[in-house]
Amino acid sequence: MQKLKIISQQTFWQILGKLVTATSTFIILGLVARSYGEEGTGVFTLALTYLAMFYLLADFGFNAHVLKKVTSNKIQVTSEWRKLLGTRIVWSLALAGIAVLTLPFWPFATNDFSKAVLLGGLGIVGSAVFVTCNLIFQSRLRYDLSSLASSLGVVMGLMLYFWLSSLKLPVSYLLIVSSATWIIIAFSALLLTKKFLTSFFPILDIRYTKNLFKGSWPIAGTLALNVLYFRADTFMIAYFSGVLDSGIYNIAYSVFQSVLVLPAFIMNAYYPLMLKSLSLVRLVGIGLMVLGALATILAQVWSQYLINILTGGGFAGSAASLQILSLSFPAFFLSALFMWLLVAKGKYKTMLLIYTLGLIFNLALNFFYIPQHSFLAAAWITVISEYFILGMQAMVLLFERLARTNLKKYNSL
């Protein structure tokens, strides 16, 4: 009962922080949709989606790998964290360089899109610092501090968005605010970690960095594949159907993605407890399935209403896309549990294989159907792909359980 209380409490703080972030995001999307139309919204959301891929790559699975050592209390936490921070800063700077330098090679990279990425690239470093601070908040079960840092940043960022949009600048200039928001969030998080650390200045230890990459690469590979699997469709839509269609789809996906943080938050709270005991796995799984089904029902009823409030009208196709995407909520909710269960069991390479197959399956369908059916095809393929991945995860866990049961029977003979 105490563990359920902890999970609920930490999930609540994350949801509270996300409510602030999501409200701010929707207000910003509304401003952009009303001020710049479908094409401007397409450029804005495409640039944010592109940068978000690098935010996730900056994680590189380091937190999941290091958390095992931190929760075991066998290491000096401050020294470990400072080395992790040094690694993350260098790695995120490299990623920011890659994000900008590879722009000429992307077929969808218009001048406005490229300028937006250039102006928003510094946010990759801010995001990396914040994720590193989250290691401390997660290990100490203090997601209230993480939510406080993110809320401060997005509220200040929202004020900057209002100011810049009032100047009627090109849409690409709005990405300056994205960089500023992440820097504010990172700085706030660093200040809040001081109560748990004796120092928060980074250390660059080459040997530590090499070992960290070596130990984390299977998780990192899975995250990288997950990023491509998640958002490759929006870039294909931009290439095959144009930025306008991409904007229509990304409006729906922004709402869809906001709901997907719920299972992520639950697993953030549950994962440190999972490393110690798997006693609540079944209960957490049932809870995630129920929440996923409920989210699907609500989305089917409220999609058109939400899109109209968000955009002020227009964006035909966004509501239909959201209704289709919502059919995958039960699969996404449950696969979040299965993925971290595989991580807890140390099945990194198995997880990497699952997401490799899922990505190949997803890309093949997108290449074939998006040129003909644009964003509606992308929505249906997202649903099909997630149930495909969930099925593979379930099979691996089931076979592992059967093998363990058979081994116990054999040993008892």
C-alpha positions as CSV (number, residue, x, y, z in Angstrom):
1,M,0.0,0.0,0.0
2,Q,2.9,2.3,0.8
3,K,4.4,1.7,-2.6
4,L,1.1,2.6,-4.3
5,K,1.0,5.8,-2.3
6,I,4.5,6.7,-3.4
7,I,3.7,6.0,-7.1
8,S,0.5,8.0,-6.9
9,Q,2.1,10.9,-5.2
10,Q,5.1,11.1,-7.6
11,T,2.7,10.7,-10.6
12,F,0.5,13.5,-9.3
13,W,3.4,15.9,-9.1
14,Q,4.5,15.1,-12.7
15,I,0.9,15.5,-13.9
16,L,0.6,18.8,-12.2
17,G,3.8,20.0,-13.9
18,K,2.6,18.6,-17.2
19,L,-0.8,20.4,-16.9
20,V,1.2,23.7,-16.7
21,T,3.4,22.6,-19.6
22,A,0.5,21.3,-21.8
23,T,-1.6,24.4,-21.1
24,S,1.3,26.6,-22.2
25,T,1.9,24.4,-25.2
26,F,-1.7,24.6,-26.4
27,I,-1.9,28.3,-25.9
28,I,1.3,28.7,-28.0
29,L,-0.1,26.4,-30.7
30,G,-3.3,28.5,-30.7
31,L,-1.3,31.7,-31.1
32,V,0.8,30.2,-34.0
33,A,-2.3,28.7,-35.7
34,R,-4.2,31.9,-35.6
35,S,-1.2,34.1,-36.5
36,Y,0.6,32.0,-39.1
37,G,-2.1,29.6,-40.5
38,E,-1.7,26.0,-41.5
39,E,1.6,26.4,-43.4
40,G,3.3,28.5,-40.6
41,T,2.1,26.0,-38.0
42,G,3.6,23.3,-40.2
43,V,7.0,24.9,-40.1
44,F,6.8,25.7,-36.4
45,T,5.7,22.2,-35.3
46,L,8.1,20.4,-37.8
47,A,11.0,22.3,-36.3
48,L,10.0,21.5,-32.8
49,T,9.5,17.9,-33.7
50,Y,13.0,17.8,-35.3
51,L,14.6,19.3,-32.2
52,A,12.6,17.0,-29.9
53,M,14.3,14.0,-31.5
54,F,17.6,15.4,-30.4
55,Y,16.3,16.2,-26.9
56,L,15.5,12.4,-26.6
57,L,18.8,11.4,-28.0
58,A,20.6,13.6,-25.4
59,D,19.2,11.2,-22.8
60,F,21.0,8.2,-24.5
61,G,19.7,5.9,-21.8
62,F,22.2,7.2,-19.3
63,N,19.7,7.9,-16.5
64,A,18.2,4.3,-16.6
65,H,21.8,2.9,-16.5
66,V,23.1,5.1,-13.7
67,L,19.9,4.9,-11.6
68,K,20.6,1.3,-10.8
69,K,23.9,2.3,-9.2
70,V,22.4,5.3,-7.4
71,T,19.5,3.3,-5.9
72,S,21.9,0.6,-4.7
73,N,23.7,3.3,-2.5
74,K,27.1,1.7,-3.6
75,I,28.5,4.9,-5.2
76,Q,29.2,8.4,-4.2
77,V,26.1,10.1,-5.7
78,T,27.6,13.7,-6.1
79,S,30.7,12.5,-7.9
80,E,28.7,10.2,-10.2
81,W,26.2,12.9,-11.0
82,R,28.8,15.5,-11.8
83,K,30.5,13.1,-14.2
84,L,27.2,12.3,-15.8
85,L,26.5,16.1,-16.2
86,G,29.9,16.6,-17.8
87,T,29.2,13.8,-20.3
88,R,25.7,15.1,-21.1
89,I,26.8,18.6,-21.7
90,V,29.5,17.5,-24.2
91,W,27.2,15.0,-25.8
92,S,24.3,17.5,-26.2
93,L,26.6,20.1,-27.7
94,A,27.7,17.5,-30.3
95,L,24.0,16.7,-31.0
96,A,23.2,20.4,-31.4
97,G,26.0,20.6,-34.0
98,I,24.7,17.5,-35.8
99,A,21.1,18.9,-35.8
100,V,22.3,22.1,-37.6
101,L,25.1,20.6,-39.9
102,T,22.8,17.9,-41.3
103,L,20.1,20.4,-42.4
104,P,21.2,20.6,-46.0
105,F,20.8,16.9,-46.4
106,W,17.1,16.8,-45.4
107,P,14.7,17.1,-48.4
108,F,12.0,18.9,-46.3
109,A,14.5,21.5,-44.9
110,T,13.1,24.9,-46.3
111,N,14.8,28.2,-45.4
112,D,12.3,28.9,-42.7
113,F,12.6,25.4,-41.2
114,S,16.5,25.6,-41.2
115,K,16.5,29.0,-39.6
116,A,14.0,27.8,-36.9
117,V,16.3,24.8,-36.1
118,L,19.3,27.0,-35.9
119,L,17.6,29.4,-33.4
120,G,16.2,26.6,-31.3
121,G,19.3,24.3,-31.2
122,L,20.6,25.6,-27.9
123,G,17.5,24.0,-26.3
124,I,19.1,20.6,-26.8
125,V,21.7,21.5,-24.2
126,G,19.2,22.9,-21.8
127,S,17.1,19.8,-22.1
128,A,20.1,17.6,-21.5
129,V,20.9,19.4,-18.3
130,F,17.3,19.1,-17.1
131,V,17.2,15.4,-17.8
132,T,20.4,15.0,-15.8
133,C,18.9,16.8,-12.8
134,N,15.9,14.5,-13.1
135,L,18.2,11.6,-12.1
136,I,18.5,13.1,-8.7
137,F,14.8,13.9,-8.5
138,Q,13.8,10.4,-9.6
139,S,16.2,8.6,-7.2
140,R,15.0,10.8,-4.3
141,L,11.3,10.5,-5.4
142,R,11.1,14.3,-5.5
143,Y,9.3,14.9,-8.8
144,D,7.6,17.9,-7.2
145,L,11.0,19.7,-7.7
146,S,11.2,18.6,-11.3
147,S,7.7,19.8,-12.0
148,L,8.5,23.1,-10.3
149,A,11.6,23.7,-12.5
150,S,9.7,22.9,-15.7
151,S,6.7,25.0,-14.7
152,L,8.8,28.0,-14.1
153,G,10.5,27.7,-17.5
154,V,7.3,27.2,-19.5
155,V,5.4,30.1,-17.8
156,M,8.3,32.5,-18.5
157,G,8.5,31.0,-22.0
158,L,4.8,31.6,-22.6
159,M,5.2,35.3,-21.8
160,L,8.1,35.5,-24.3
161,Y,6.0,33.8,-27.0
162,F,3.2,36.4,-26.5
163,W,5.8,39.2,-26.8
164,L,7.5,37.8,-29.9
165,S,4.2,36.9,-31.7
166,S,2.9,40.5,-31.1
167,L,5.9,41.8,-33.1
168,K,4.7,39.8,-36.2
169,L,8.1,38.3,-36.8
170,P,8.6,35.3,-39.2
171,V,7.5,32.1,-37.5
172,S,11.1,30.8,-37.4
173,Y,12.0,33.4,-34.9
174,L,9.7,31.9,-32.3
175,L,12.2,29.1,-31.8
176,I,14.4,31.6,-29.9
177,V,11.8,31.2,-27.1
178,S,12.2,27.4,-27.2
179,S,15.9,27.7,-26.5
180,A,15.3,30.3,-23.8
181,T,12.7,28.2,-22.1
182,W,15.0,25.1,-21.9
183,I,17.8,27.3,-20.5
184,I,15.5,28.6,-17.7
185,I,14.3,25.1,-16.9
186,A,17.8,23.8,-16.7
187,F,19.0,26.6,-14.5
188,S,16.1,26.2,-12.2
189,A,16.6,22.4,-11.9
190,L,20.3,22.9,-11.1
191,L,19.4,25.2,-8.3
192,L,16.9,22.7,-6.9
193,T,19.5,19.9,-6.9
194,K,21.7,21.8,-4.5
195,K,19.8,20.4,-1.5
196,F,20.9,16.8,-2.5
197,L,24.4,17.4,-3.8
198,T,27.5,19.0,-2.3
199,S,28.4,20.4,-5.7
200,F,26.7,20.6,-9.1
201,F,29.6,21.7,-11.3
202,P,30.3,19.2,-14.1
203,I,33.3,16.9,-14.4
204,L,34.5,15.6,-17.7
205,D,36.0,12.1,-17.1
206,I,36.9,10.5,-20.5
207,R,37.1,7.0,-19.0
208,Y,33.8,7.4,-17.2
209,T,32.2,8.7,-20.5
210,K,33.5,5.7,-22.5
211,N,32.2,3.2,-19.9
212,L,28.8,5.1,-19.8
213,F,28.4,4.9,-23.5
214,K,29.5,1.3,-23.5
215,G,27.0,0.3,-20.8
216,S,24.1,2.4,-22.2
217,W,24.2,1.9,-25.9
218,P,21.5,-0.8,-26.1
219,I,19.1,1.5,-24.2
220,A,20.2,4.4,-26.3
221,G,19.7,2.4,-29.5
222,T,16.2,1.6,-28.4
223,L,15.5,5.2,-27.6
224,A,16.9,6.3,-31.0
225,L,14.8,3.8,-32.8
226,N,11.8,4.8,-30.7
227,V,12.3,8.4,-31.7
228,L,12.4,7.6,-35.4
229,Y,9.5,5.2,-35.1
230,F,7.5,7.9,-33.3
231,R,8.0,10.8,-35.5
232,A,9.4,9.7,-38.9
233,D,5.8,10.0,-40.3
234,T,5.6,13.8,-39.8
235,F,8.8,14.3,-41.9
236,M,7.5,11.9,-44.6
237,I,4.2,13.9,-44.7
238,A,6.2,17.1,-45.1
239,Y,8.2,15.5,-48.0
240,F,5.4,13.7,-49.8
241,S,2.4,15.9,-49.1
242,G,3.8,19.3,-48.0
243,V,4.3,21.4,-44.9
244,L,0.6,22.3,-44.8
245,D,-0.5,18.6,-44.3
246,S,2.3,18.2,-41.8
247,G,0.9,21.1,-39.8
248,I,-2.6,19.5,-39.8
249,Y,-1.2,16.2,-38.5
250,N,1.1,17.8,-35.9
251,I,-1.8,19.7,-34.3
252,A,-3.5,16.3,-33.7
253,Y,-0.2,14.7,-32.6
254,S,0.4,17.5,-30.1
255,V,-2.8,16.6,-28.3
256,F,-2.1,12.9,-28.6
257,Q,1.4,13.2,-27.3
258,S,0.2,15.2,-24.3
259,V,-1.8,12.2,-23.2
260,L,1.1,9.8,-23.7
261,V,3.0,11.5,-20.9
262,L,0.7,9.9,-18.3
263,P,2.1,6.3,-18.7
264,A,5.6,7.8,-18.8
265,F,5.0,9.6,-15.5
266,I,3.6,6.5,-13.9
267,M,6.7,4.5,-15.0
268,N,9.1,7.3,-13.8
269,A,7.6,6.9,-10.4
270,Y,7.4,3.1,-10.5
271,Y,10.7,2.3,-12.1
272,P,12.9,2.9,-8.9
273,L,10.5,0.7,-7.0
274,M,10.5,-1.9,-9.8
275,L,14.3,-2.3,-9.4
276,K,13.7,-3.5,-5.9
277,S,10.5,-5.6,-6.3
278,L,8.2,-6.7,-9.1
279,S,5.3,-7.3,-6.8
280,L,3.1,-4.5,-8.2
281,V,3.6,-5.2,-11.9
282,R,0.2,-6.9,-12.5
283,L,-1.7,-4.1,-10.6
284,V,0.2,-1.3,-12.5
285,G,-0.4,-3.1,-15.8
286,I,-4.2,-3.3,-15.2
287,G,-4.3,0.3,-14.1
288,L,-2.4,1.4,-17.3
289,M,-4.8,-0.6,-19.5
290,V,-7.9,1.0,-17.9
291,L,-6.4,4.5,-18.2
292,G,-5.6,3.9,-21.8
293,A,-9.1,2.7,-22.7
294,L,-10.6,5.7,-20.8
295,A,-8.3,8.1,-22.8
296,T,-9.5,6.5,-26.1
297,I,-13.2,7.0,-25.2
298,L,-12.7,10.6,-24.2
299,A,-10.7,11.3,-27.3
300,Q,-13.4,9.8,-29.6
301,V,-16.0,12.1,-28.0
302,W,-14.0,15.4,-27.6
303,S,-11.5,15.4,-30.5
304,Q,-13.4,17.9,-32.7
305,Y,-14.1,20.2,-29.7
306,L,-10.5,20.2,-28.6
307,I,-9.1,20.9,-32.1
308,N,-11.6,23.8,-32.6
309,I,-10.6,25.4,-29.3
310,L,-6.9,24.9,-30.1
311,T,-6.9,26.3,-33.6
312,G,-9.9,28.6,-33.7
313,G,-11.2,26.7,-36.7
314,G,-9.8,25.3,-39.9
315,F,-7.2,22.5,-39.8
316,A,-9.6,20.1,-41.5
317,G,-8.4,16.6,-40.8
318,S,-6.8,17.2,-37.4
319,A,-9.8,15.9,-35.4
320,A,-10.1,12.7,-37.5
321,S,-6.4,12.1,-37.1
322,L,-6.7,12.5,-33.3
323,Q,-9.6,10.0,-33.2
324,I,-7.6,7.5,-35.1
325,L,-4.4,8.0,-33.1
326,S,-6.3,7.6,-29.8
327,L,-7.1,4.0,-30.7
328,S,-3.5,3.2,-29.8
329,F,-3.7,4.6,-26.2
330,P,-4.2,1.2,-24.6
331,A,-1.2,-0.2,-26.4
332,F,1.0,2.8,-25.7
333,F,0.1,2.8,-22.0
334,L,0.8,-0.9,-21.5
335,S,4.0,-1.0,-23.7
336,A,5.5,1.7,-21.4
337,L,5.3,-0.8,-18.6
338,F,6.7,-3.7,-20.7
339,M,9.6,-1.6,-22.0
340,W,10.9,-0.7,-18.5
341,L,10.2,-4.2,-17.3
342,L,12.6,-5.4,-20.0
343,V,15.1,-2.7,-18.9
344,A,14.8,-3.8,-15.3
345,K,15.5,-7.4,-16.3
346,G,18.6,-6.3,-18.3
347,K,17.2,-7.4,-21.6
348,Y,18.6,-4.4,-23.5
349,K,19.5,-6.2,-26.7
350,T,16.1,-7.9,-26.9
351,M,14.4,-4.6,-26.5
352,L,16.6,-3.1,-29.2
353,L,15.6,-5.9,-31.5
354,I,11.9,-5.4,-30.9
355,Y,12.1,-1.7,-31.7
356,T,14.3,-2.3,-34.7
357,L,11.6,-4.6,-36.1
358,G,8.9,-2.1,-35.1
359,L,10.7,0.7,-36.9
360,I,11.2,-1.3,-40.1
361,F,7.5,-2.3,-40.1
362,N,6.5,1.3,-39.5
363,L,8.7,2.9,-42.1
364,A,7.7,0.3,-44.8
365,L,4.0,1.1,-44.3
366,N,4.6,4.8,-44.2
367,F,6.6,4.8,-47.4
368,F,3.9,2.9,-49.1
369,Y,0.7,4.6,-47.8
370,I,1.6,8.3,-47.0
371,P,2.1,9.3,-50.6
372,Q,-1.4,8.2,-51.3
373,H,-3.3,9.0,-48.1
374,S,-1.1,11.6,-46.3
375,F,-1.8,12.2,-42.6
376,L,-4.7,9.8,-42.2
377,A,-2.4,6.9,-43.3
378,A,0.2,8.1,-40.8
379,A,-2.3,8.0,-38.0
380,W,-3.5,4.5,-38.8
381,I,0.0,3.2,-39.2
382,T,0.9,4.6,-35.7
383,V,-1.9,2.6,-34.2
384,I,-1.0,-0.7,-36.1
385,S,2.7,-0.3,-35.3
386,E,2.2,0.2,-31.6
387,Y,0.1,-2.9,-31.2
388,F,2.7,-4.8,-33.3
389,I,5.4,-3.7,-30.8
390,L,3.2,-4.5,-27.8
391,G,2.6,-8.0,-29.1
392,M,6.4,-8.6,-29.5
393,Q,7.0,-7.3,-26.0
394,A,4.3,-9.6,-24.5
395,M,5.7,-12.6,-26.3
396,V,9.2,-12.1,-25.0
397,L,8.0,-11.6,-21.4
398,L,5.7,-14.6,-21.7
399,F,8.4,-16.9,-23.1
400,E,10.8,-15.7,-20.4
401,R,8.2,-16.5,-17.7
402,L,7.5,-20.0,-19.1
403,A,11.2,-20.7,-19.3
404,R,11.7,-19.6,-15.7
405,T,8.7,-21.8,-14.6
406,N,10.0,-24.8,-16.5
407,L,13.5,-24.3,-14.9
408,K,12.0,-24.3,-11.5
409,K,10.1,-27.5,-12.2
410,Y,13.3,-29.1,-13.6
411,N,15.3,-28.1,-10.5
412,S,12.6,-29.5,-8.2
413,L,12.8,-33.0,-9.7
